[in-house]
Amino acid sequence: MKVTCRVCGQTAEVAIWSEEYERLKTAEDPAYICDACAQKIRVEAQNEQPH
Ligand SMILES: [Zn+2]
């Protein structure tokens, strides 16, 4: 399944046997975010909320 990253607009192929595909398939508003953007968001979130 072809998906588009909601953050950077890059397209990626999600394998139908992957957990990501299961998550997108069952989501009401499927929002795919690529690994690079997910990593970036994670880092930014950590910076905003230091433990
Ligand atoms: Zn992205």
mmCIF file of the protein (N, C-alpha, C, O) and its ligand, coordinates in Angstrom:
data_MODEL
# 
_entry.id   MODEL 
# 
loop_
_entity.id 
_entity.type 
_entity.pdbx_number_of_molecules 
1 polymer     1 
2 non-polymer 1 
# 
_entity_poly.entity_id                      1 
_entity_poly.type                           'polypeptide(L)' 
_entity_poly.nstd_linkage                   no 
_entity_poly.nstd_monomer                   no 
_entity_poly.pdbx_seq_one_letter_code       MKVTCRVCGQTAEVAIWSEEYERLKTAEDPAYICDACAQKIRVEAQNEQPH 
_entity_poly.pdbx_seq_one_letter_code_can   MKVTCRVCGQTAEVAIWSEEYERLKTAEDPAYICDACAQKIRVEAQNEQPH 
_entity_poly.pdbx_strand_id                 A 
# 
loop_
_entity_poly_seq.entity_id 
_entity_poly_seq.num 
_entity_poly_seq.mon_id 
_entity_poly_seq.hetero 
1 1  MET n 
1 2  LYS n 
1 3  VAL n 
1 4  THR n 
1 5  CYS n 
1 6  ARG n 
1 7  VAL n 
1 8  CYS n 
1 9  GLY n 
1 10 GLN n 
1 11 THR n 
1 12 ALA n 
1 13 GLU n 
1 14 VAL n 
1 15 ALA n 
1 16 ILE n 
1 17 TRP n 
1 18 SER n 
1 19 GLU n 
1 20 GLU n 
1 21 TYR n 
1 22 GLU n 
1 23 ARG n 
1 24 LEU n 
1 25 LYS n 
1 26 THR n 
1 27 ALA n 
1 28 GLU n 
1 29 ASP n 
1 30 PRO n 
1 31 ALA n 
1 32 TYR n 
1 33 ILE n 
1 34 CYS n 
1 35 ASP n 
1 36 ALA n 
1 37 CYS n 
1 38 ALA n 
1 39 GLN n 
1 40 LYS n 
1 41 ILE n 
1 42 ARG n 
1 43 VAL n 
1 44 GLU n 
1 45 ALA n 
1 46 GLN n 
1 47 ASN n 
1 48 GLU n 
1 49 GLN n 
1 50 PRO n 
1 51 HIS n 
# 
loop_
_struct_asym.id 
_struct_asym.entity_id 
A 1 
B 2 
# 
loop_
_chem_comp.id 
_chem_comp.type 
_chem_comp.mon_nstd_flag 
ALA 'L-peptide linking' y 
ARG 'L-peptide linking' y 
ASN 'L-peptide linking' y 
ASP 'L-peptide linking' y 
CYS 'L-peptide linking' y 
GLN 'L-peptide linking' y 
GLU 'L-peptide linking' y 
GLY 'peptide linking'   y 
HIS 'L-peptide linking' y 
ILE 'L-peptide linking' y 
LEU 'L-peptide linking' y 
LYS 'L-peptide linking' y 
MET 'L-peptide linking' y 
PRO 'L-peptide linking' y 
SER 'L-peptide linking' y 
THR 'L-peptide linking' y 
TRP 'L-peptide linking' y 
TYR 'L-peptide linking' y 
VAL 'L-peptide linking' y 
ZN  non-polymer         . 
# 
_pdbx_entity_nonpoly.entity_id   2 
_pdbx_entity_nonpoly.name        ? 
_pdbx_entity_nonpoly.comp_id     ZN 
# 
_pdbx_nonpoly_scheme.asym_id         B 
_pdbx_nonpoly_scheme.entity_id       2 
_pdbx_nonpoly_scheme.mon_id          ZN 
_pdbx_nonpoly_scheme.ndb_seq_num     1 
_pdbx_nonpoly_scheme.pdb_seq_num     101 
_pdbx_nonpoly_scheme.auth_seq_num    101 
_pdbx_nonpoly_scheme.pdb_mon_id      ZN 
_pdbx_nonpoly_scheme.auth_mon_id     ZN 
_pdbx_nonpoly_scheme.pdb_strand_id   A 
_pdbx_nonpoly_scheme.pdb_ins_code    . 
# 
loop_
_atom_site.group_PDB 
_atom_site.id 
_atom_site.type_symbol 
_atom_site.label_atom_id 
_atom_site.label_alt_id 
_atom_site.label_comp_id 
_atom_site.label_asym_id 
_atom_site.label_entity_id 
_atom_site.label_seq_id 
_atom_site.pdbx_PDB_ins_code 
_atom_site.Cartn_x 
_atom_site.Cartn_y 
_atom_site.Cartn_z 
_atom_site.occupancy 
_atom_site.B_iso_or_equiv 
_atom_site.pdbx_formal_charge 
_atom_site.auth_seq_id 
_atom_site.auth_comp_id 
_atom_site.auth_asym_id 
_atom_site.auth_atom_id 
_atom_site.pdbx_PDB_model_num 
ATOM   1   N  N  . MET A 1 1  ? 0.842   -1.191 0.000  1.00 0.00 ? 1   MET A N  1 
ATOM   2   C  CA . MET A 1 1  ? 0.000   0.000  0.000  1.00 0.00 ? 1   MET A CA 1 
ATOM   3   C  C  . MET A 1 1  ? 0.885   1.251  0.000  1.00 0.00 ? 1   MET A C  1 
ATOM   4   O  O  . MET A 1 1  ? 1.833   1.364  0.776  1.00 0.00 ? 1   MET A O  1 
ATOM   5   N  N  . LYS A 1 2  ? 0.547   2.180  -0.889 1.00 0.00 ? 2   LYS A N  1 
ATOM   6   C  CA . LYS A 1 2  ? 1.301   3.431  -0.970 1.00 0.00 ? 2   LYS A CA 1 
ATOM   7   C  C  . LYS A 1 2  ? 0.727   4.433  0.024  1.00 0.00 ? 2   LYS A C  1 
ATOM   8   O  O  . LYS A 1 2  ? -0.485  4.639  0.087  1.00 0.00 ? 2   LYS A O  1 
ATOM   9   N  N  . VAL A 1 3  ? 1.597   5.041  0.783  1.00 0.00 ? 3   VAL A N  1 
ATOM   10  C  CA . VAL A 1 3  ? 1.166   6.040  1.758  1.00 0.00 ? 3   VAL A CA 1 
ATOM   11  C  C  . VAL A 1 3  ? 2.005   7.294  1.591  1.00 0.00 ? 3   VAL A C  1 
ATOM   12  O  O  . VAL A 1 3  ? 3.130   7.244  1.093  1.00 0.00 ? 3   VAL A O  1 
ATOM   13  N  N  . THR A 1 4  ? 1.449   8.412  2.011  1.00 0.00 ? 4   THR A N  1 
ATOM   14  C  CA . THR A 1 4  ? 2.160   9.683  1.928  1.00 0.00 ? 4   THR A CA 1 
ATOM   15  C  C  . THR A 1 4  ? 2.387   10.215 3.337  1.00 0.00 ? 4   THR A C  1 
ATOM   16  O  O  . THR A 1 4  ? 1.459   10.298 4.142  1.00 0.00 ? 4   THR A O  1 
ATOM   17  N  N  . CYS A 1 5  ? 3.613   10.567 3.614  1.00 0.00 ? 5   CYS A N  1 
ATOM   18  C  CA . CYS A 1 5  ? 3.941   11.130 4.919  1.00 0.00 ? 5   CYS A CA 1 
ATOM   19  C  C  . CYS A 1 5  ? 3.212   12.459 5.085  1.00 0.00 ? 5   CYS A C  1 
ATOM   20  O  O  . CYS A 1 5  ? 3.291   13.332 4.222  1.00 0.00 ? 5   CYS A O  1 
ATOM   21  N  N  . ARG A 1 6  ? 2.513   12.602 6.185  1.00 0.00 ? 6   ARG A N  1 
ATOM   22  C  CA . ARG A 1 6  ? 1.719   13.806 6.426  1.00 0.00 ? 6   ARG A CA 1 
ATOM   23  C  C  . ARG A 1 6  ? 2.624   15.007 6.728  1.00 0.00 ? 6   ARG A C  1 
ATOM   24  O  O  . ARG A 1 6  ? 2.194   16.153 6.599  1.00 0.00 ? 6   ARG A O  1 
ATOM   25  N  N  . VAL A 1 7  ? 3.838   14.757 7.117  1.00 0.00 ? 7   VAL A N  1 
ATOM   26  C  CA . VAL A 1 7  ? 4.738   15.851 7.488  1.00 0.00 ? 7   VAL A CA 1 
ATOM   27  C  C  . VAL A 1 7  ? 5.532   16.352 6.281  1.00 0.00 ? 7   VAL A C  1 
ATOM   28  O  O  . VAL A 1 7  ? 5.504   17.547 5.988  1.00 0.00 ? 7   VAL A O  1 
ATOM   29  N  N  . CYS A 1 8  ? 6.232   15.473 5.581  1.00 0.00 ? 8   CYS A N  1 
ATOM   30  C  CA . CYS A 1 8  ? 7.116   15.914 4.503  1.00 0.00 ? 8   CYS A CA 1 
ATOM   31  C  C  . CYS A 1 8  ? 6.556   15.599 3.114  1.00 0.00 ? 8   CYS A C  1 
ATOM   32  O  O  . CYS A 1 8  ? 7.110   16.054 2.114  1.00 0.00 ? 8   CYS A O  1 
ATOM   33  N  N  . GLY A 1 9  ? 5.481   14.838 3.039  1.00 0.00 ? 9   GLY A N  1 
ATOM   34  C  CA . GLY A 1 9  ? 4.843   14.551 1.757  1.00 0.00 ? 9   GLY A CA 1 
ATOM   35  C  C  . GLY A 1 9  ? 5.516   13.470 0.939  1.00 0.00 ? 9   GLY A C  1 
ATOM   36  O  O  . GLY A 1 9  ? 5.128   13.222 -0.203 1.00 0.00 ? 9   GLY A O  1 
ATOM   37  N  N  . GLN A 1 10 ? 6.518   12.827 1.507  1.00 0.00 ? 10  GLN A N  1 
ATOM   38  C  CA . GLN A 1 10 ? 7.220   11.758 0.818  1.00 0.00 ? 10  GLN A CA 1 
ATOM   39  C  C  . GLN A 1 10 ? 6.350   10.496 0.796  1.00 0.00 ? 10  GLN A C  1 
ATOM   40  O  O  . GLN A 1 10 ? 5.699   10.159 1.785  1.00 0.00 ? 10  GLN A O  1 
ATOM   41  N  N  . THR A 1 11 ? 6.353   9.810  -0.347 1.00 0.00 ? 11  THR A N  1 
ATOM   42  C  CA . THR A 1 11 ? 5.573   8.578  -0.415 1.00 0.00 ? 11  THR A CA 1 
ATOM   43  C  C  . THR A 1 11 ? 6.434   7.390  -0.013 1.00 0.00 ? 11  THR A C  1 
ATOM   44  O  O  . THR A 1 11 ? 7.645   7.367  -0.232 1.00 0.00 ? 11  THR A O  1 
ATOM   45  N  N  . ALA A 1 12 ? 5.774   6.409  0.579  1.00 0.00 ? 12  ALA A N  1 
ATOM   46  C  CA . ALA A 1 12 ? 6.473   5.210  1.000  1.00 0.00 ? 12  ALA A CA 1 
ATOM   47  C  C  . ALA A 1 12 ? 5.547   4.024  0.789  1.00 0.00 ? 12  ALA A C  1 
ATOM   48  O  O  . ALA A 1 12 ? 4.329   4.174  0.696  1.00 0.00 ? 12  ALA A O  1 
ATOM   49  N  N  . GLU A 1 13 ? 6.139   2.856  0.716  1.00 0.00 ? 13  GLU A N  1 
ATOM   50  C  CA . GLU A 1 13 ? 5.366   1.633  0.555  1.00 0.00 ? 13  GLU A CA 1 
ATOM   51  C  C  . GLU A 1 13 ? 5.265   0.943  1.912  1.00 0.00 ? 13  GLU A C  1 
ATOM   52  O  O  . GLU A 1 13 ? 6.274   0.662  2.558  1.00 0.00 ? 13  GLU A O  1 
ATOM   53  N  N  . VAL A 1 14 ? 4.036   0.677  2.328  1.00 0.00 ? 14  VAL A N  1 
ATOM   54  C  CA . VAL A 1 14 ? 3.844   -0.033 3.588  1.00 0.00 ? 14  VAL A CA 1 
ATOM   55  C  C  . VAL A 1 14 ? 3.428   -1.465 3.276  1.00 0.00 ? 14  VAL A C  1 
ATOM   56  O  O  . VAL A 1 14 ? 2.435   -1.695 2.586  1.00 0.00 ? 14  VAL A O  1 
ATOM   57  N  N  . ALA A 1 15 ? 4.174   -2.405 3.777  1.00 0.00 ? 15  ALA A N  1 
ATOM   58  C  CA . ALA A 1 15 ? 3.880   -3.814 3.530  1.00 0.00 ? 15  ALA A CA 1 
ATOM   59  C  C  . ALA A 1 15 ? 2.600   -4.213 4.244  1.00 0.00 ? 15  ALA A C  1 
ATOM   60  O  O  . ALA A 1 15 ? 2.354   -3.797 5.376  1.00 0.00 ? 15  ALA A O  1 
ATOM   61  N  N  . ILE A 1 16 ? 1.773   -5.036 3.567  1.00 0.00 ? 16  ILE A N  1 
ATOM   62  C  CA . ILE A 1 16 ? 0.466   -5.391 4.130  1.00 0.00 ? 16  ILE A CA 1 
ATOM   63  C  C  . ILE A 1 16 ? 0.585   -6.278 5.359  1.00 0.00 ? 16  ILE A C  1 
ATOM   64  O  O  . ILE A 1 16 ? -0.386  -6.434 6.100  1.00 0.00 ? 16  ILE A O  1 
ATOM   65  N  N  . TRP A 1 17 ? 1.736   -6.850 5.587  1.00 0.00 ? 17  TRP A N  1 
ATOM   66  C  CA . TRP A 1 17 ? 1.918   -7.707 6.765  1.00 0.00 ? 17  TRP A CA 1 
ATOM   67  C  C  . TRP A 1 17 ? 2.526   -6.938 7.942  1.00 0.00 ? 17  TRP A C  1 
ATOM   68  O  O  . TRP A 1 17 ? 2.742   -7.499 9.017  1.00 0.00 ? 17  TRP A O  1 
ATOM   69  N  N  . SER A 1 18 ? 2.796   -5.651 7.726  1.00 0.00 ? 18  SER A N  1 
ATOM   70  C  CA . SER A 1 18 ? 3.453   -4.884 8.782  1.00 0.00 ? 18  SER A CA 1 
ATOM   71  C  C  . SER A 1 18 ? 2.443   -4.342 9.798  1.00 0.00 ? 18  SER A C  1 
ATOM   72  O  O  . SER A 1 18 ? 1.254   -4.208 9.505  1.00 0.00 ? 18  SER A O  1 
ATOM   73  N  N  . GLU A 1 19 ? 2.940   -4.035 10.988 1.00 0.00 ? 19  GLU A N  1 
ATOM   74  C  CA . GLU A 1 19 ? 2.097   -3.461 12.037 1.00 0.00 ? 19  GLU A CA 1 
ATOM   75  C  C  . GLU A 1 19 ? 1.574   -2.097 11.607 1.00 0.00 ? 19  GLU A C  1 
ATOM   76  O  O  . GLU A 1 19 ? 0.449   -1.717 11.930 1.00 0.00 ? 19  GLU A O  1 
ATOM   77  N  N  . GLU A 1 20 ? 2.415   -1.363 10.868 1.00 0.00 ? 20  GLU A N  1 
ATOM   78  C  CA . GLU A 1 20 ? 2.035   -0.027 10.402 1.00 0.00 ? 20  GLU A CA 1 
ATOM   79  C  C  . GLU A 1 20 ? 0.794   -0.114 9.519  1.00 0.00 ? 20  GLU A C  1 
ATOM   80  O  O  . GLU A 1 20 ? -0.112  0.711  9.634  1.00 0.00 ? 20  GLU A O  1 
ATOM   81  N  N  . TYR A 1 21 ? 0.753   -1.103 8.646  1.00 0.00 ? 21  TYR A N  1 
ATOM   82  C  CA . TYR A 1 21 ? -0.390  -1.279 7.762  1.00 0.00 ? 21  TYR A CA 1 
ATOM   83  C  C  . TYR A 1 21 ? -1.653  -1.581 8.564  1.00 0.00 ? 21  TYR A C  1 
ATOM   84  O  O  . TYR A 1 21 ? -2.714  -1.024 8.284  1.00 0.00 ? 21  TYR A O  1 
ATOM   85  N  N  . GLU A 1 22 ? -1.547  -2.445 9.542  1.00 0.00 ? 22  GLU A N  1 
ATOM   86  C  CA . GLU A 1 22 ? -2.674  -2.778 10.413 1.00 0.00 ? 22  GLU A CA 1 
ATOM   87  C  C  . GLU A 1 22 ? -3.204  -1.530 11.108 1.00 0.00 ? 22  GLU A C  1 
ATOM   88  O  O  . GLU A 1 22 ? -4.412  -1.328 11.227 1.00 0.00 ? 22  GLU A O  1 
ATOM   89  N  N  . ARG A 1 23 ? -2.274  -0.700 11.563 1.00 0.00 ? 23  ARG A N  1 
ATOM   90  C  CA . ARG A 1 23 ? -2.636  0.510  12.294 1.00 0.00 ? 23  ARG A CA 1 
ATOM   91  C  C  . ARG A 1 23 ? -3.357  1.482  11.361 1.00 0.00 ? 23  ARG A C  1 
ATOM   92  O  O  . ARG A 1 23 ? -4.379  2.058  11.736 1.00 0.00 ? 23  ARG A O  1 
ATOM   93  N  N  . LEU A 1 24 ? -2.826  1.670  10.137 1.00 0.00 ? 24  LEU A N  1 
ATOM   94  C  CA . LEU A 1 24 ? -3.422  2.602  9.183  1.00 0.00 ? 24  LEU A CA 1 
ATOM   95  C  C  . LEU A 1 24 ? -4.786  2.100  8.717  1.00 0.00 ? 24  LEU A C  1 
ATOM   96  O  O  . LEU A 1 24 ? -5.710  2.888  8.514  1.00 0.00 ? 24  LEU A O  1 
ATOM   97  N  N  . LYS A 1 25 ? -4.901  0.797  8.553  1.00 0.00 ? 25  LYS A N  1 
ATOM   98  C  CA . LYS A 1 25 ? -6.127  0.185  8.051  1.00 0.00 ? 25  LYS A CA 1 
ATOM   99  C  C  . LYS A 1 25 ? -7.279  0.375  9.036  1.00 0.00 ? 25  LYS A C  1 
ATOM   100 O  O  . LYS A 1 25 ? -8.421  0.585  8.628  1.00 0.00 ? 25  LYS A O  1 
ATOM   101 N  N  . THR A 1 26 ? -6.981  0.301  10.316 1.00 0.00 ? 26  THR A N  1 
ATOM   102 C  CA . THR A 1 26 ? -8.022  0.372  11.335 1.00 0.00 ? 26  THR A CA 1 
ATOM   103 C  C  . THR A 1 26 ? -8.238  1.791  11.842 1.00 0.00 ? 26  THR A C  1 
ATOM   104 O  O  . THR A 1 26 ? -9.208  2.057  12.552 1.00 0.00 ? 26  THR A O  1 
ATOM   105 N  N  . ALA A 1 27 ? -7.341  2.699  11.483 1.00 0.00 ? 27  ALA A N  1 
ATOM   106 C  CA . ALA A 1 27 ? -7.452  4.078  11.981 1.00 0.00 ? 27  ALA A CA 1 
ATOM   107 C  C  . ALA A 1 27 ? -8.591  4.811  11.280 1.00 0.00 ? 27  ALA A C  1 
ATOM   108 O  O  . ALA A 1 27 ? -8.832  4.622  10.088 1.00 0.00 ? 27  ALA A O  1 
ATOM   109 N  N  . GLU A 1 28 ? -9.286  5.650  12.044 1.00 0.00 ? 28  GLU A N  1 
ATOM   110 C  CA . GLU A 1 28 ? -10.374 6.440  11.490 1.00 0.00 ? 28  GLU A CA 1 
ATOM   111 C  C  . GLU A 1 28 ? -9.827  7.511  10.554 1.00 0.00 ? 28  GLU A C  1 
ATOM   112 O  O  . GLU A 1 28 ? -10.387 7.774  9.490  1.00 0.00 ? 28  GLU A O  1 
ATOM   113 N  N  . ASP A 1 29 ? -8.734  8.116  10.968 1.00 0.00 ? 29  ASP A N  1 
ATOM   114 C  CA . ASP A 1 29 ? -8.077  9.148  10.155 1.00 0.00 ? 29  ASP A CA 1 
ATOM   115 C  C  . ASP A 1 29 ? -6.619  8.736  9.993  1.00 0.00 ? 29  ASP A C  1 
ATOM   116 O  O  . ASP A 1 29 ? -5.742  9.216  10.712 1.00 0.00 ? 29  ASP A O  1 
ATOM   117 N  N  . PRO A 1 30 ? -6.368  7.831  9.029  1.00 0.00 ? 30  PRO A N  1 
ATOM   118 C  CA . PRO A 1 30 ? -5.021  7.279  8.911  1.00 0.00 ? 30  PRO A CA 1 
ATOM   119 C  C  . PRO A 1 30 ? -3.999  8.340  8.523  1.00 0.00 ? 30  PRO A C  1 
ATOM   120 O  O  . PRO A 1 30 ? -4.066  8.930  7.445  1.00 0.00 ? 30  PRO A O  1 
ATOM   121 N  N  . ALA A 1 31 ? -3.075  8.561  9.408  1.00 0.00 ? 31  ALA A N  1 
ATOM   122 C  CA . ALA A 1 31 ? -2.028  9.544  9.164  1.00 0.00 ? 31  ALA A CA 1 
ATOM   123 C  C  . ALA A 1 31 ? -0.688  8.827  9.203  1.00 0.00 ? 31  ALA A C  1 
ATOM   124 O  O  . ALA A 1 31 ? -0.229  8.386  10.256 1.00 0.00 ? 31  ALA A O  1 
ATOM   125 N  N  . TYR A 1 32 ? -0.076  8.722  8.038  1.00 0.00 ? 32  TYR A N  1 
ATOM   126 C  CA . TYR A 1 32 ? 1.226   8.077  7.999  1.00 0.00 ? 32  TYR A CA 1 
ATOM   127 C  C  . TYR A 1 32 ? 2.318   9.113  8.190  1.00 0.00 ? 32  TYR A C  1 
ATOM   128 O  O  . TYR A 1 32 ? 2.287   10.177 7.571  1.00 0.00 ? 32  TYR A O  1 
ATOM   129 N  N  . ILE A 1 33 ? 3.265   8.810  9.029  1.00 0.00 ? 33  ILE A N  1 
ATOM   130 C  CA . ILE A 1 33 ? 4.436   9.664  9.212  1.00 0.00 ? 33  ILE A CA 1 
ATOM   131 C  C  . ILE A 1 33 ? 5.665   8.783  9.039  1.00 0.00 ? 33  ILE A C  1 
ATOM   132 O  O  . ILE A 1 33 ? 5.817   7.770  9.721  1.00 0.00 ? 33  ILE A O  1 
ATOM   133 N  N  . CYS A 1 34 ? 6.550   9.186  8.109  1.00 0.00 ? 34  CYS A N  1 
ATOM   134 C  CA . CYS A 1 34 ? 7.709   8.362  7.790  1.00 0.00 ? 34  CYS A CA 1 
ATOM   135 C  C  . CYS A 1 34 ? 8.680   8.296  8.968  1.00 0.00 ? 34  CYS A C  1 
ATOM   136 O  O  . CYS A 1 34 ? 8.589   9.081  9.912  1.00 0.00 ? 34  CYS A O  1 
ATOM   137 N  N  . ASP A 1 35 ? 9.597   7.357  8.892  1.00 0.00 ? 35  ASP A N  1 
ATOM   138 C  CA . ASP A 1 35 ? 10.536  7.128  9.987  1.00 0.00 ? 35  ASP A CA 1 
ATOM   139 C  C  . ASP A 1 35 ? 11.331  8.380  10.329 1.00 0.00 ? 35  ASP A C  1 
ATOM   140 O  O  . ASP A 1 35 ? 11.540  8.699  11.499 1.00 0.00 ? 35  ASP A O  1 
ATOM   141 N  N  . ALA A 1 36 ? 11.776  9.092  9.279  1.00 0.00 ? 36  ALA A N  1 
ATOM   142 C  CA . ALA A 1 36 ? 12.603  10.285 9.499  1.00 0.00 ? 36  ALA A CA 1 
ATOM   143 C  C  . ALA A 1 36 ? 11.828  11.344 10.271 1.00 0.00 ? 36  ALA A C  1 
ATOM   144 O  O  . ALA A 1 36 ? 12.352  11.943 11.210 1.00 0.00 ? 36  ALA A O  1 
ATOM   145 N  N  . CYS A 1 37 ? 10.570  11.573 9.870  1.00 0.00 ? 37  CYS A N  1 
ATOM   146 C  CA . CYS A 1 37 ? 9.748   12.584 10.535 1.00 0.00 ? 37  CYS A CA 1 
ATOM   147 C  C  . CYS A 1 37 ? 9.341   12.119 11.933 1.00 0.00 ? 37  CYS A C  1 
ATOM   148 O  O  . CYS A 1 37 ? 9.305   12.921 12.866 1.00 0.00 ? 37  CYS A O  1 
ATOM   149 N  N  . ALA A 1 38 ? 9.039   10.848 12.079 1.00 0.00 ? 38  ALA A N  1 
ATOM   150 C  CA . ALA A 1 38 ? 8.669   10.301 13.387 1.00 0.00 ? 38  ALA A CA 1 
ATOM   151 C  C  . ALA A 1 38 ? 9.805   10.497 14.377 1.00 0.00 ? 38  ALA A C  1 
ATOM   152 O  O  . ALA A 1 38 ? 9.594   10.845 15.539 1.00 0.00 ? 38  ALA A O  1 
ATOM   153 N  N  . GLN A 1 39 ? 11.026  10.259 13.879 1.00 0.00 ? 39  GLN A N  1 
ATOM   154 C  CA . GLN A 1 39 ? 12.220  10.437 14.702 1.00 0.00 ? 39  GLN A CA 1 
ATOM   155 C  C  . GLN A 1 39 ? 12.365  11.898 15.111 1.00 0.00 ? 39  GLN A C  1 
ATOM   156 O  O  . GLN A 1 39 ? 12.663  12.209 16.264 1.00 0.00 ? 39  GLN A O  1 
ATOM   157 N  N  . LYS A 1 40 ? 12.147  12.795 14.139 1.00 0.00 ? 40  LYS A N  1 
ATOM   158 C  CA . LYS A 1 40 ? 12.276  14.237 14.368 1.00 0.00 ? 40  LYS A CA 1 
ATOM   159 C  C  . LYS A 1 40 ? 11.251  14.702 15.406 1.00 0.00 ? 40  LYS A C  1 
ATOM   160 O  O  . LYS A 1 40 ? 11.570  15.475 16.310 1.00 0.00 ? 40  LYS A O  1 
ATOM   161 N  N  . ILE A 1 41 ? 10.011  14.213 15.258 1.00 0.00 ? 41  ILE A N  1 
ATOM   162 C  CA . ILE A 1 41 ? 8.933   14.588 16.173 1.00 0.00 ? 41  ILE A CA 1 
ATOM   163 C  C  . ILE A 1 41 ? 9.254   14.093 17.580 1.00 0.00 ? 41  ILE A C  1 
ATOM   164 O  O  . ILE A 1 41 ? 9.018   14.791 18.566 1.00 0.00 ? 41  ILE A O  1 
ATOM   165 N  N  . ARG A 1 42 ? 9.791   12.890 17.658 1.00 0.00 ? 42  ARG A N  1 
ATOM   166 C  CA . ARG A 1 42 ? 10.130  12.298 18.952 1.00 0.00 ? 42  ARG A CA 1 
ATOM   167 C  C  . ARG A 1 42 ? 11.182  13.146 19.666 1.00 0.00 ? 42  ARG A C  1 
ATOM   168 O  O  . ARG A 1 42 ? 11.077  13.416 20.862 1.00 0.00 ? 42  ARG A O  1 
ATOM   169 N  N  . VAL A 1 43 ? 12.191  13.557 18.908 1.00 0.00 ? 43  VAL A N  1 
ATOM   170 C  CA . VAL A 1 43 ? 13.271  14.367 19.477 1.00 0.00 ? 43  VAL A CA 1 
ATOM   171 C  C  . VAL A 1 43 ? 12.730  15.716 19.935 1.00 0.00 ? 43  VAL A C  1 
ATOM   172 O  O  . VAL A 1 43 ? 13.075  16.196 21.015 1.00 0.00 ? 43  VAL A O  1 
ATOM   173 N  N  . GLU A 1 44 ? 11.877  16.328 19.109 1.00 0.00 ? 44  GLU A N  1 
ATOM   174 C  CA . GLU A 1 44 ? 11.314  17.629 19.456 1.00 0.00 ? 44  GLU A CA 1 
ATOM   175 C  C  . GLU A 1 44 ? 10.418  17.529 20.689 1.00 0.00 ? 44  GLU A C  1 
ATOM   176 O  O  . GLU A 1 44 ? 10.429  18.415 21.543 1.00 0.00 ? 44  GLU A O  1 
ATOM   177 N  N  . ALA A 1 45 ? 9.656   16.465 20.774 1.00 0.00 ? 45  ALA A N  1 
ATOM   178 C  CA . ALA A 1 45 ? 8.775   16.255 21.922 1.00 0.00 ? 45  ALA A CA 1 
ATOM   179 C  C  . ALA A 1 45 ? 9.587   16.102 23.201 1.00 0.00 ? 45  ALA A C  1 
ATOM   180 O  O  . ALA A 1 45 ? 9.195   16.579 24.266 1.00 0.00 ? 45  ALA A O  1 
ATOM   181 N  N  . GLN A 1 46 ? 10.721  15.429 23.074 1.00 0.00 ? 46  GLN A N  1 
ATOM   182 C  CA . GLN A 1 46 ? 11.580  15.241 24.241 1.00 0.00 ? 46  GLN A CA 1 
ATOM   183 C  C  . GLN A 1 46 ? 12.184  16.569 24.681 1.00 0.00 ? 46  GLN A C  1 
ATOM   184 O  O  . GLN A 1 46 ? 12.362  16.819 25.873 1.00 0.00 ? 46  GLN A O  1 
ATOM   185 N  N  . ASN A 1 47 ? 12.500  17.423 23.696 1.00 0.00 ? 47  ASN A N  1 
ATOM   186 C  CA . ASN A 1 47 ? 13.072  18.727 24.012 1.00 0.00 ? 47  ASN A CA 1 
ATOM   187 C  C  . ASN A 1 47 ? 12.061  19.629 24.710 1.00 0.00 ? 47  ASN A C  1 
ATOM   188 O  O  . ASN A 1 47 ? 12.412  20.425 25.580 1.00 0.00 ? 47  ASN A O  1 
ATOM   189 N  N  . GLU A 1 48 ? 10.785  19.484 24.304 1.00 0.00 ? 48  GLU A N  1 
ATOM   190 C  CA . GLU A 1 48 ? 9.747   20.336 24.876 1.00 0.00 ? 48  GLU A CA 1 
ATOM   191 C  C  . GLU A 1 48 ? 9.368   19.891 26.286 1.00 0.00 ? 48  GLU A C  1 
ATOM   192 O  O  . GLU A 1 48 ? 9.021   20.712 27.135 1.00 0.00 ? 48  GLU A O  1 
ATOM   193 N  N  . GLN A 1 49 ? 9.437   18.592 26.521 1.00 0.00 ? 49  GLN A N  1 
ATOM   194 C  CA . GLN A 1 49 ? 9.055   18.078 27.816 1.00 0.00 ? 49  GLN A CA 1 
ATOM   195 C  C  . GLN A 1 49 ? 10.197  17.279 28.428 1.00 0.00 ? 49  GLN A C  1 
ATOM   196 O  O  . GLN A 1 49 ? 10.180  16.049 28.422 1.00 0.00 ? 49  GLN A O  1 
ATOM   197 N  N  . PRO A 1 50 ? 11.187  17.988 28.955 1.00 0.00 ? 50  PRO A N  1 
ATOM   198 C  CA . PRO A 1 50 ? 12.326  17.257 29.533 1.00 0.00 ? 50  PRO A CA 1 
ATOM   199 C  C  . PRO A 1 50 ? 11.930  16.522 30.805 1.00 0.00 ? 50  PRO A C  1 
ATOM   200 O  O  . PRO A 1 50 ? 11.159  17.023 31.624 1.00 0.00 ? 50  PRO A O  1 
ATOM   201 N  N  . HIS A 1 51 ? 12.478  15.322 30.947 1.00 0.00 ? 51  HIS A N  1 
ATOM   202 C  CA . HIS A 1 51 ? 12.158  14.526 32.118 1.00 0.00 ? 51  HIS A CA 1 
ATOM   203 C  C  . HIS A 1 51 ? 13.114  14.803 33.247 1.00 0.00 ? 51  HIS A C  1 
ATOM   204 O  O  . HIS A 1 51 ? 12.990  14.213 34.320 1.00 0.00 ? 51  HIS A O  1 
HETATM 205 ZN ZN . ZN  B 2 .  ? 8.182   12.407 6.450  1.00 0.00 2 101 ZN  A ZN 1 
# 
